[in-house]
């Protein structure tokens, strides 16, 4: 994911420390000869963690979500990776080293750095165990990988939300079928997708830039793709650049334009990764943030801030106003005479937590796949094709699904605690995405 730090390439590749250091061009330099022993130990563990993460990535496609450190490190890791058993042993050894080093760390920010590394290593240990056949219960897997134990609601608790939706879309037949048919009127024509998304992302960027400074040369490239289990994805490239992809397998509704613009772009994944590169990799020289393992607590922070970022950028009625006044005309969608469209979207989100309960029951073997698809249709109010896509996501990413709704709830509680001003809310968001933040950090404050 990000550029590297204080140890020379030779030291990282050999797994040993050295005092003869020369960082790669453009990376903040730290003289380890003058650094406290605890800081030096952290730097050495971080370098070993970086190499380890890249090697684990050779055993599972998609394990590394982003890497933008020196290409030589990645090439070396891919050329001669340790096997999974050796990597698991190395992960546990690094955790033991970190536990010893953490006792001597004086500074608060360095203690947070150490805690972050410990949590990331525990997630790596868990994923390596899973690669070798170990299966955890859904809640245990989620806690070990993402740092939070989900407390799920029974599906029946969402029936009240379905009753609200029933009143908004009355009629005969299955409620999901009625909702899908009603929402189809707000589908963006394929020939209008580019212009609609360009306008949406521009507004997400403008509102975010007004509160969080961005590098002058930051950029992204937008692509429309097919054949994916997700609706949108951000591939951070480093150097403040991202590739944002939007899946067009299924018709895209208007609400997804601002949602994906904020989530994948600003103040979501693109902005978060830029701030980590800027604040932690380049300014502090922390190599561990140049790699982003997907199955780690980093993902709960990333998905939670990206989801919450939609409401932060477009509070109260401003999202509906932007869609009505700007995006609908661009998409050539008829502007509705009332607010029922937005009321329905809000009610549907109120039932969205059912997705986690369905995923838990499915992955724990309590229900089979056809039942998971049927329950997804019922509680998420989607067509059979959309339900299949949702369950396919669960097949591929398993307990990762907690990071969206649960991550958003954790970020929301932290940012909105004490009814802060809008400026303070943005300041809190900037701290989350520019510091070594764990879910526990947000829950403890």
HUGICOR-V566571 format. One record per run of one state. SS is the DSSP state (a for helix, b for strand, c for the rest). FROM is the first residue (numbers start at 0). LEN is the number of residues. If there is no record, write none. Layout:
ss;from;len
SS;FROM;LEN
SS;FROM;LEN
This chain:
ss;from;len
c;0;8
a;8;6
c;14;22
a;36;21
c;57;6
b;63;4
c;67;3
a;70;9
c;79;4
a;83;19
c;102;5
a;107;24
c;131;6
a;137;9
c;146;8
a;154;14
c;168;6
a;174;12
b;186;1
c;187;2
a;189;20
c;209;9
b;218;7
c;225;6
b;231;7
c;238;2
b;240;7
c;247;5
b;252;1
c;253;1
a;254;11
c;265;3
a;268;14
c;282;4
a;286;4
b;290;3
c;293;3
a;296;17
c;313;4
a;317;14
c;331;8
a;339;11
c;350;3
a;353;10
c;363;5
a;368;12
c;380;3
a;383;33
c;416;5
a;421;13
c;434;4
a;438;5
c;443;2
